[in-house]
Amino acid sequence: MNWMYDVIVVGAGPGGSVAAKQCAERGLRTLLLEKKKLPREKVCTGMVMGPWARTIIEAEFGTIPDEVLVKPYRLSGHAIRVRGALPQVVACVTPITWREDLDMWMVSRAKEKGVEVWDEVKVITLSQDEAGCAIRARRGTHSVQLRSRFVIGADGAASVVRTGVAPGLRVRYSTPLRFCYQGSLDVEQRYCHWFFPKCSVRPRFDLIHKGDWFLLEGSGLRVLKGEISEILSPFGFEAGWKPIWKDGCVMPLLHAQLVSGEFRPAKGNTLLVGDAAGMAFPVTFEGIGVALKSGQLAAEAVSEAAEFGAQASEIYMNRLAPVFRVIARFQTLNERLAQVGAEGPSVLALNLKAAYEETLKAE
C-alpha cells in the first residue's frame, strides 16, 4: 500500500504538536492538520500546571522563552477562596502564557523536526480499514482526500476523529466561559484566584491577571452572573463593568467512561489524545500536561506498531493504563469534594487545598 503519510495528526495543540514531533523524529513522514489559521487562540487559563506539563515541555521543546510568556510570566501559586472561610494558598511555580503563543511555539519546534503543517483544514470524516486510514477534509474551497497508516486525533473537545473511533459515544459537556477586562484588581497578581461562592465545588470561577488584562473564567460565570460584582467588589471590581471581549469553549466530561472502560480512546490505528480523549484531570481540569503525556504515548505506540506491523490501539491502551489510574484517583477525589461542602466553608477550603496540592504534583 502506498500511503501519502505514515502519520496524520489532527489538531495543533500541545498534544498534537508533541505527537507529531516525536513521530517525525522517529523517521515517520508526518502531517499535522489544524482547523484554524495559525497562530490561533484557545480558551484556556494558559497556566502550565503540574509536573507533566513542565517537564515534558522542557524535555521536548526546551525552556519556554520569555517572549512566549505573559506578565507576570510565572505565578507563585493558587489562592482558594471559599465564601465564609479564610483563603488557602497552594504554592506552585506556574509559567503563564496566552495559548496562541505557546501552541505556535510548539508547532514551530515540530516543523523544525520535519513535520509538515497545514492550517485551515477542516476534517469532515475519518474511516479506517486493514490497509490504513482515510481522511476527507476541506482546505479552503477544495476537498482533500488523505491516506495514512496511522491517525492521531488531538482535535479537542468536539473531536471529529473521536466520532470515527467511538461513533455511538454519548458525551456530556461542560461549557466554561471567559470574560476579559482591561486593567487590574487589588489582589496578588502572582496567584490564580479560585472562587467557590456557594460552599460547594460547583459553581466556581477563577480570576487571573495577564499583562494589562484580568480574566474571569469558568463554567460558574453563567450561574453566578448576578453575584460576581458583589464577590469581586472588595478587590475593586465595579458593577456595570463590561468585558473587552468574552468567549468560551466546551469540555467533554468523559472521566467515568474512561475509567470504566466504556470508552476506549483508540481503535485500530487511530488514537485520541488530550481533550479529544476527555483526559483533562478532574478537580483542576488541567489539560496541557495530560495532553502532552498522552501525545507522547500515542507517538510511542505508533512507532512500535509501525516497526512490528501491529495495530497501534492495544499498544496505546496498555501505555495509557497509568494515566487512567491517575484520572480514576482524581475522579474519586472530585466526587468526595462534592460532599464536603455540607461540613462548612472552612472544611471545604482545607479539603480543596489538599486536593489541589495532590493534583498539581501528579506524575
C-alpha positions in Angstrom: 0.0 0.0 0.0 1.4 3.4 -0.9 0.4 5.8 1.9 0.6 9.6 1.4 1.9 9.8 5.0 2.9 7.4 7.8 1.0 9.5 10.4 -1.6 12.3 10.2 -2.1 14.2 13.4 -5.3 16.3 13.6 -5.1 19.3 15.9 -2.1 21.6 16.6 -2.4 22.0 20.4 0.2 20.7 22.8 -0.8 17.0 22.4 -0.8 17.2 18.7 2.5 19.0 18.4 4.4 16.7 20.7 2.9 13.6 19.0 3.8 14.9 15.5 7.3 16.0 16.6 8.0 12.6 18.1 6.7 10.7 15.1 8.9 12.8 12.8 11.9 12.3 15.0 11.3 8.5 14.7 11.6 8.8 10.9 7.8 8.7 10.1 6.5 11.0 7.5 4.1 13.2 9.5 1.4 15.7 8.6 -0.1 18.0 11.2 -3.5 19.4 10.4 -5.1 22.4 12.1 -8.7 23.5 11.6 -8.0 27.2 12.2 -5.4 29.6 10.8 -2.2 29.5 12.8 -1.5 31.1 15.1 -4.9 30.6 16.7 -6.2 31.4 20.2 -7.5 28.7 22.5 -9.8 29.4 25.5 -7.6 28.4 28.4 -6.1 29.8 31.5 -2.7 29.4 29.9 -1.2 28.1 33.1 1.5 25.4 32.6 0.4 23.5 35.6 1.9 20.3 37.2 5.0 18.2 36.6 3.8 16.6 33.3 3.3 19.9 31.6 6.5 21.5 32.9 8.8 18.5 32.4 7.5 17.4 29.0 7.7 20.9 27.6 11.2 21.3 28.9 12.3 17.9 27.5 10.6 18.1 24.1 10.6 21.8 23.3 13.1 23.4 25.6 12.7 26.3 28.1 9.6 28.4 27.3 11.1 31.7 26.0 10.1 34.9 27.9 8.5 36.3 24.7 6.1 33.3 24.7 5.1 34.1 28.3 2.9 37.0 29.5 3.4 39.1 32.6 3.7 38.2 35.4 5.5 35.3 33.5 5.4 32.8 36.4 2.7 32.6 39.0 3.7 31.8 42.6 0.7 29.5 43.1 -3.1 29.4 43.7 -5.4 31.1 46.2 -8.5 29.2 47.0 -11.4 31.4 48.2 -14.4 29.7 49.7 -17.0 32.2 50.9 -17.1 32.2 54.7 -13.5 30.7 55.1 -10.0 32.1 55.1 -8.2 31.9 51.8 -6.0 28.9 51.3 -2.7 29.2 49.4 -1.2 26.5 47.3 2.4 27.2 46.4 3.2 26.1 42.8 5.5 28.0 40.4 3.5 28.1 37.2 4.5 29.6 33.9 1.7 31.6 32.3 1.0 32.4 28.6 -1.6 33.0 26.0 -2.2 29.7 24.3 -1.9 31.3 20.9 1.7 32.0 21.6 2.5 28.7 23.5 0.9 26.5 20.9 2.5 28.3 17.9 6.0 28.0 19.6 5.4 24.2 19.9 4.2 23.9 16.3 7.3 25.8 15.1 9.6 23.4 17.0 7.7 20.4 15.5 8.2 21.9 12.0 12.0 22.1 12.7 11.9 18.4 13.2 10.4 17.7 9.8 6.7 17.8 10.5 4.6 19.1 7.6 1.9 21.5 8.8 -1.3 22.5 7.1 -3.6 25.0 8.7 -7.2 26.0 7.8 -8.0 22.3 7.1 -11.4 21.1 8.4 -11.6 17.3 8.7 -15.0 16.0 7.6 -14.8 12.3 8.0 -12.4 9.6 9.1 -12.5 6.0 8.1 -10.1 3.1 8.5 -9.6 -0.5 7.3 -6.9 -3.0 7.3 -5.0 -1.0 4.7 -4.8 2.2 6.7 -6.8 5.3 7.5 -8.6 7.7 5.2 -9.4 11.4 5.9 -11.8 13.5 3.9 -11.2 17.2 4.6 -11.7 20.7 3.2 -8.8 23.0 2.7 -10.1 26.4 1.8 -12.6 25.8 -1.0 -11.0 22.5 -2.0 -11.9 19.0 -1.0 -8.9 16.9 0.1 -8.6 13.2 0.4 -5.7 11.9 2.5 -4.4 8.5 3.5 -2.0 7.4 6.2 -1.1 4.3 8.1 -2.0 6.0 11.4 -4.1 8.9 12.7 -3.7 10.7 16.0 -6.7 12.8 17.0 -5.7 15.8 19.0 -8.6 17.9 17.8 -10.1 19.0 21.1 -13.3 18.6 23.0 -15.6 18.4 19.9 -13.3 16.0 18.2 -14.2 14.8 14.7 -11.7 12.0 15.0 -13.5 10.8 18.1 -16.7 10.2 16.1 -14.7 7.8 13.9 -13.3 5.9 16.9 -16.5 5.8 19.0 -19.5 6.8 16.8 -22.1 5.8 19.4 -20.5 7.5 22.4 -22.8 9.9 24.3 -20.8 12.9 25.5 -21.8 15.3 28.3 -20.1 18.7 28.1 -19.2 21.5 30.5 -19.3 25.0 28.9 -16.7 27.3 30.5 -16.8 31.0 29.6 -14.0 33.6 29.6 -14.5 37.3 30.2 -11.5 39.6 29.6 -11.3 43.1 31.2 -8.7 45.8 30.8 -6.9 46.8 33.9 -6.3 45.0 37.2 -7.9 44.2 40.5 -6.5 44.7 44.0 -5.4 41.1 44.5 -2.0 39.5 44.4 -1.3 39.2 40.7 1.2 36.3 41.0 -1.6 34.0 42.0 -4.6 32.4 40.2 -7.6 33.1 42.5 -10.3 30.4 42.6 -13.7 31.4 43.9 -16.2 29.0 45.4 -19.1 31.3 46.4 -21.7 28.6 47.2 -19.7 26.5 49.7 -19.5 23.7 47.1 -17.1 22.7 44.3 -19.6 23.9 41.7 -20.3 26.6 40.6 -16.8 28.2 40.7 -14.7 30.6 38.6 -11.1 31.8 38.6 -9.5 35.3 38.4 -6.2 35.6 36.7 -4.1 38.6 35.5 -2.2 38.6 32.2 -0.3 41.7 31.2 -2.7 44.6 31.0 -5.7 42.4 31.4 -7.6 40.4 34.0 -9.7 37.5 33.1 -12.7 35.7 34.7 -13.0 32.1 33.6 -15.1 29.1 34.4 -18.5 27.4 34.0 -19.7 29.3 37.1 -19.8 32.7 35.3 -23.2 32.0 33.8 -24.7 30.7 37.1 -23.1 33.4 39.2 -23.7 36.3 36.8 -25.7 38.3 39.4 -23.2 37.7 42.2 -19.9 38.3 40.6 -19.9 42.1 41.2 -20.6 41.6 44.9 -18.0 38.8 45.2 -15.3 40.9 43.5 -16.2 44.4 44.7 -13.8 44.2 47.7 -11.0 43.9 45.1 -12.1 47.0 43.1 -14.4 45.5 40.6 -17.3 47.8 39.8 -20.9 46.9 38.9 -21.6 47.6 35.3 -18.0 47.0 34.0 -18.2 45.4 30.6 -15.6 42.9 29.3 -13.5 43.9 26.4 -14.3 40.5 24.9 -15.8 37.3 26.0 -15.7 33.8 24.6 -16.0 30.2 25.7 -15.4 26.6 24.9 -16.8 23.1 25.6 -15.2 20.4 27.8 -16.1 16.7 27.5 -16.9 15.0 30.8 -15.7 11.5 30.0 -13.9 10.5 33.1 -16.4 7.9 34.2 -16.5 6.3 30.8 -12.7 6.2 30.5 -12.2 4.7 34.0 -14.9 2.1 33.5 -13.7 1.1 30.0 -16.9 2.1 28.4 -15.0 4.5 26.2 -11.7 3.4 24.7 -9.8 6.3 23.1 -8.3 4.1 20.4 -9.5 1.9 17.6 -7.3 0.1 15.1 -4.6 2.6 14.0 -6.5 5.7 15.2 -5.6 7.1 18.6 -7.1 10.0 20.6 -5.1 12.3 22.9 -5.8 15.2 25.3 -9.3 16.8 25.2 -10.3 14.6 22.2 -10.0 11.7 24.6 -11.6 13.5 27.5 -8.4 13.2 29.6 -8.3 16.6 31.4 -7.7 15.9 35.1 -10.7 16.0 37.4 -10.6 18.7 40.3 -8.4 21.3 38.5 -9.4 20.3 34.9 -5.8 20.9 33.9 -5.4 19.7 30.3 -2.0 20.7 29.0 0.0 18.2 30.9 -2.2 15.2 30.2 -2.4 16.2 26.5 1.4 16.2 26.3 1.7 12.9 28.2 -0.9 11.2 26.0 0.6 12.7 22.9 4.0 11.2 23.8 2.4 7.8 24.5 0.5 7.9 21.2 3.7 8.6 19.3 5.5 5.7 21.1 2.6 3.4 20.2 2.6 4.4 16.6 6.3 4.0 16.3 6.2 0.5 17.8 3.2 -0.6 15.7 5.0 0.7 12.5 8.1 -1.2 13.4 6.4 -4.5 14.1 3.4 -4.3 11.7 0.9 -4.3 14.5 -2.1 -2.2 15.3 -1.4 0.7 17.5 -4.6 0.7 19.6 -3.7 -2.1 22.0 -0.2 -0.8 22.4 -1.5 2.6 23.2 -4.2 1.4 25.7 -1.5 -0.5 27.6 0.7 2.5 27.8 -2.3 4.6 29.0 -3.0 2.4 32.0 -1.0 4.6 34.5 -2.8 7.7 33.1 -6.2 6.1 33.7 -5.2 5.2 37.3 -4.4 8.9 38.0 -7.7 10.0 36.4 -9.6 7.4 38.5 -7.9 8.6 41.7 -8.7 12.2 41.0 -12.2 11.4 39.9 -12.8 9.8 43.3 -11.3 12.8 45.0 -13.5 15.1 43.0 -16.6 13.1 44.0 -15.6 13.3 47.6 -15.1 17.0 47.4 -18.7 17.3 46.2 -19.9 16.0 49.6 -17.6 18.1 51.8 -19.4 21.4 51.4 -22.1 20.2 53.9 -19.4 20.2 56.6 -18.9 24.0 56.3 -16.8 26.5 54.4 -13.6 26.0 56.4 -13.6 22.3 56.0 -14.3 22.7 52.2 -11.4 25.2 51.9 -8.9 22.9 53.6 -10.0 19.9 51.5 -9.8 21.9 48.3 -6.3 23.0 49.2 -5.2 19.4 49.8 -6.9 18.3 46.6 -5.2 21.0 44.5 -1.8 20.1 46.1 -2.3 16.5 45.2 -3.4 17.1 41.6 -0.7 19.7 40.9 2.0 17.2 42.0 0.7 14.2 40.0 3.2 12.3 37.9 
